[in-house]
Amino acid sequence: MGNAEFDIRAIFDVVKMNLEDFVDGSVITTVVPNRQNCLAEESAIRLENGKVYQDMFLRLRNVESGEIELQLQWINIPNAKSFQGS
């Protein structure tokens, strides 16, 4: 079984933005593959039905071969402490 890592900072940064001027289906930003992440291709962060999503394909490490497809969705939790990003 392999493993993969990804950084969720980019989706946090998008969630903190004022997204009122973006139309539904807009790609807000993309994250490109590099040596520090396991991305197999560009990862789009988009606005869909008023929600923020990030789609990604991750290349698995410590195995002969393999990839995994993920979709992250930001969910606001009422009364939760707000994200205090650095």
N, C-alpha and C positions, 0 to 999 in steps of 0.2 A: 504494500500500500504506500503510495507516495504522499507528499505534502506540498503545500503551496502557501505563499504569503501574499497579502495585498494590504494596501494602505487606504483607510477609509477617510483620511483627511480631505480629499477632494470633494466627496459627497457632502461632508460637513460644511465646507466652504460654500458650496452651492446653496445649501439649505439656509445659510445665514444671509444670502443675498436677497435683494428686493426683486422678486420674480414676476411682479404684476405686469411688466411690459413685454413679457415673453408669451408668444402664442402657444397653444396646446400642440405638443409634438416637437417643440424646439429642442435641439441639442444645445445645452448650455455650455458645456466644455467637454474636452476629451482628455484622457490620460494615455500617454504613449508608452509602449514597452521600453524598458531599459534594463540595465544590469542589476538594479536594486529591487525590481518587482518581478513577478512571475507571469506577467501578461504575455499572451501569445499574439495578441493584436491590440489595436487601439480600443479603449474602453470609453463608451459614450455615457455621459450623464445628461439625462433629458427630463423634461417636464411633460407629464402625461396625465390628463384629467386632474390637474392641480396637485399632483404628487411627483416627488423626485425619485427617479430610478437610475441605477447604474448597472449596465450590462457588461459582463467581462468573461473572457475565456482565459483560464489560467493554465499554464504549463506546469505539470507536476514535477517535483524534484525527487531525487532518491529512488527513481524507478527507471526502467528501460525506456518507457514512453507512456504518454497519457496526458490528457487535458480534461478540464472540468469547466462547465459553463455555469455561471452564477448570475442572478439578478438580485440586486439589493434594492430595497424600497425604504425610504425614510418614513417613519411613522412618528407623529407627535403624540406624546403621552401626556394627558392632562395632569397638572400638578407635579410633574417631574421636574427635577432641577435642570435648568438650561445648560447646554454644552458650553463649557468654559475653555475653548480652544486656545492653544498657544500660538 
